[in-house]
Amino acid sequence: MFKTKQITTLTLGEKLRHARESMKIALWQVTKNTRIPIEYLKNLEEGNYKSLPADVYVVAYLKKYAEVLNLNSEEVLEQFKKERGITKNLLNSLKSSRDSSYFAKKSLLLVTPKRIGLVLAILAIALVFGYFWHQLSYLINPPTIRITYPASDFTTREESIEISGQTEPDVYLTINGKELYVDNKGYFKSMVDLEIGLNALKIEARDRFGKTNTVVRRVMVTE
């Protein structure tokens, strides 16, 4: 029976920590003997290379640390260079990914002739649709009538009243069967005689397609 042995490769940080722990040396003791700041030792053992100073300083620290731990300084430095290179490439890849994402988002905001043309085409379609919708509404819906005076259920002592409002310019407008003049903006006004008691003022508008709309105003005349 053959047993397979799993071979694990230690990182430089793990190798340094295992060597130090096997010698039962604390980090503060290494700092005392080598003058290497303890936070740099921690970063080396954790593989946190981005928190270390420039490589020229790290190389000098590693040589001292390797001597304290009885490790081959050349092998230690070679492994550091490899891992340092991998870390740099990873950081550069992440930075490149962030930059690509940033430029991709920024490109969405760029104004290009193609996008301007697309916006103009959409606006043109919207205008054409709006025009046809307006024409269709004009053909289907009866003419509008808006009475500005008098209000509904109006009370007065006068024997006549001026009625005014707005409708569409090309309609035939009557009040109680009497034709009214409508100007080119659809405005109209006219004096109407009243009788004592309740008066019903029937305003009717008819367009050229025969569609009609009627509004009634009730005016009470008191003595």
Backbone hydrogen bonds, N-H to C=O, Kabsch-Sander energy under -0.5 kcal/mol:
donor,donor_aa,acceptor,acceptor_aa,energy
6,Q,4,T,-0.6
8,T,6,Q,-0.6
10,L,8,T,-0.6
15,K,11,T,-2.6
16,L,12,L,-2.5
17,R,13,G,-2.5
18,H,14,E,-2.8
19,A,15,K,-2.1
20,R,16,L,-2.3
21,E,17,R,-2.9
22,S,18,H,-2.4
23,M,19,A,-1.2
24,K,21,E,-0.9
25,I,20,R,-1.9
29,Q,26,A,-0.6
30,V,26,A,-1.6
31,T,27,L,-2.4
32,K,28,W,-2.0
33,N,29,Q,-2.0
34,T,30,V,-2.4
35,R,31,T,-2.3
40,Y,37,P,-0.9
41,L,37,P,-1.6
42,K,38,I,-2.3
43,N,39,E,-2.0
44,L,40,Y,-2.2
45,E,41,L,-2.4
46,E,42,K,-1.8
47,G,43,N,-0.6
47,G,44,L,-0.7
48,N,43,N,-2.5
49,Y,47,G,-1.7
51,S,48,N,-1.2
52,L,49,Y,-1.6
57,Y,54,A,-1.3
58,V,54,A,-1.8
59,V,55,D,-2.7
60,A,56,V,-1.1
61,Y,57,Y,-2.3
62,L,58,V,-2.8
63,K,59,V,-2.0
64,K,60,A,-1.7
65,Y,61,Y,-2.9
66,A,62,L,-3.0
67,E,63,K,-1.8
68,V,64,K,-2.0
69,L,65,Y,-2.0
70,N,67,E,-0.8
71,L,66,A,-2.9
73,S,71,L,-0.7
76,V,72,N,-2.4
77,L,73,S,-2.6
78,E,74,E,-2.2
79,Q,75,E,-2.4
80,F,76,V,-2.1
81,K,77,L,-2.4
82,K,78,E,-1.9
83,E,79,Q,-2.7
84,R,80,F,-3.2
85,G,81,K,-2.1
86,I,82,K,-2.1
87,T,83,E,-2.5
88,K,84,R,-2.4
89,N,85,G,-2.4
90,L,86,I,-2.4
91,L,87,T,-2.6
92,N,88,K,-2.7
93,S,89,N,-2.3
94,L,90,L,-2.5
95,K,91,L,-2.6
96,S,92,N,-2.8
97,S,93,S,-2.4
98,R,94,L,-2.5
99,D,95,K,-2.8
100,S,96,S,-2.6
101,S,97,S,-2.3
102,Y,98,R,-2.5
103,F,99,D,-2.9
104,A,100,S,-2.3
105,K,101,S,-2.3
106,K,102,Y,-2.7
107,S,103,F,-2.4
108,L,104,A,-0.9
108,L,105,K,-0.5
109,L,105,K,-0.5
109,L,106,K,-1.3
110,L,107,S,-0.8
112,T,110,L,-0.7
116,I,112,T,-2.6
117,G,113,P,-2.5
118,L,114,K,-2.0
119,V,115,R,-2.5
120,L,116,I,-2.6
121,A,117,G,-2.2
122,I,118,L,-2.3
123,L,119,V,-2.5
124,A,120,L,-2.5
125,I,121,A,-2.4
126,A,122,I,-2.5
127,L,123,L,-2.6
128,V,124,A,-2.5
129,F,125,I,-2.7
130,G,126,A,-2.7
131,Y,127,L,-2.5
132,F,128,V,-2.5
133,W,129,F,-2.5
134,H,130,G,-2.4
135,Q,131,Y,-2.4
136,L,132,F,-2.6
137,S,133,W,-2.7
138,Y,134,H,-2.1
139,L,135,Q,-1.9
140,I,136,L,-2.2
141,N,137,S,-2.9
146,R,166,Q,-2.7
148,T,146,R,-0.6
148,T,164,S,-1.8
149,Y,164,S,-1.8
154,F,151,A,-0.5
154,F,218,R,-1.9
156,T,220,M,-2.9
161,I,192,V,-2.3
163,I,161,I,-0.6
163,I,190,S,-3.1
164,S,149,Y,-2.6
165,G,188,F,-2.2
166,Q,146,R,-2.6
167,T,186,G,-2.7
168,E,144,T,-0.5
171,V,168,E,-1.4
172,Y,206,R,-3.0
173,L,171,V,-0.7
173,L,180,L,-0.5
174,T,204,E,-2.4
175,I,178,K,-2.7
176,N,202,K,-2.9
178,K,175,I,-1.9
180,L,173,L,-2.8
183,D,187,Y,-2.3
186,G,183,D,-1.9
188,F,165,G,-2.2
190,S,163,I,-2.3
192,V,161,I,-3.0
194,L,159,E,-3.8
197,G,221,V,-2.4
199,N,219,V,-2.9
201,L,199,N,-0.6
201,L,217,R,-3.4
202,K,200,A,-0.7
203,I,201,L,-0.7
203,I,215,V,-3.3
204,E,174,T,-2.5
204,E,202,K,-0.6
205,A,213,N,-2.7
206,R,172,Y,-2.0
207,D,211,K,-2.3
210,G,207,D,-1.8
213,N,205,A,-2.1
215,V,203,I,-3.0
217,R,201,L,-2.6
219,V,199,N,-3.0
219,V,217,R,-0.5
220,M,154,F,-3.5
221,V,197,G,-2.9
221,V,219,V,-0.5
222,T,156,T,-2.4
222,T,220,M,-0.6
